[in-house]
């Protein structure tokens, strides 16, 4: 082990990962103070605990990987001397709780990975010293709630991953302080309700993932603070109805995914306000009726997917104003009739192609019914 440390240390990095280690001596890194070690990888071992001062001699460290071990607990002072640390990876351990002071002093830390542990609660103030943090990954834990102001000091954070937790509600103020956040992932939680104002202050958010939850409705004012949003993912929820005017504040949205919900109809002007939208996915819902004017205002839409629904007829003028549309998915519906003018408003080339394809869809549908 000593020879390994010495040989690696000359390169300003030490890698002792994947060696089935179960314990590290407290003084393992003593004597390496003058090597100016910048990178340490002790991942992919079987470590269950770490001495509280094991990293003290490594005050030049920039990257520390402790991922894929069996750690259940970390001493609150274990990282105190690592004031120049930029990246800390604790992914895939068995951490149940982290003390409020665990990251104290790590003001230069840019990347923190806590994913795939067993965290059920975050102590208020736990992230307060992480003033330079850019990327925070807490995916795959057991968080049920986010305390108000838990991220209040993370002014530089750009990416926040909360996917695959147990979150069932988002309180107003839980994202306070994230004024520069660009991407927020809340996929695969148990969200049933989003309090009005829970996204307040996320003025630079570009991507919001809320797929695979249990949302049935949206509260009024939910879009407040999301004026810069460009991509919104809401697939695999329990949405049954979209209120007309809900999307009025999403003028910069370019992609909206609403697939795998329970929508039965789209009312007139339901997407009003989405003048920048280019991609709209409505596949695998329960759509039976599209009101004329339901796509009003979508003059820049390029891709529309309404496949795998229960549509039997398309109303005259339903695609009016979609002059930029290039791709339209209609497969796996239950069409019984076809009107020549339903594709009015589309480009000539797409309109001609769709008429030909639609006739084929009807013939295939009739043929299938006769056989059955």
Protein Blocks (a to p, Z undefined) as FASTA:
>chain_A
ZZmmmmmmmnopacfehklpabdcfklmgoilmnopabdcfehiabfbdcfklmmmmmmb
fbdcfehiabfbdcfklmmmmmmbfbdcfehiabfbdcfklmgoilmbmbdcfehiabfb
dcehklmmmmmbfbdcfehiabfbdcehklmmmmmbmbdcfehiabfbdcehilgoilmb
fbdcfehiabfbdcehklgoilmbfbdcfehiabfbdcehklgoplmpcbdcfehiabfb
dcehklmmmmmbcbdcfehiabfbdcehklgoilmbfbdcfehiabfbdcehklgoilmb
fbdcfehiabfbdcehklgoilmbmbdcfehiabfbdcfklmgoiafklmmmmmmmmmmm
mmmmmmmmmmZZ
